[in-house]
């Protein structure tokens, strides 16, 4: 964000919010770009053969060790499930590369 402010000629002393600067430049929020990258990788993995090493890693469970205190951390599957629900996508849509690409694309 600092580089974007510098390119626009604005500083924090100008008291202009990051959202306003992003809107002026036409840049998507960081969260949306991260979601797009996650879903792009998910589509790539989903289209691979079932025997591919990257697909086998998805099914691995770690055995041993004691569970830490507090709420369990989110895993990859839960985050992807949230992203799919947010954009109303299904896992099978990832098999059609062109459809998947247009549905997950974020402008900016």
Secondary structure, DSSP 8 states (H G I E B T S, - for coil): -HHHHHHHT--GGG---HHHHHHHHT---HHHHHHHHHHHHHHHHHHS-TTSHHHHHTT-----S---SSS----HHHHHHHHHHHTT--GGGGGSHHHHHHHH----
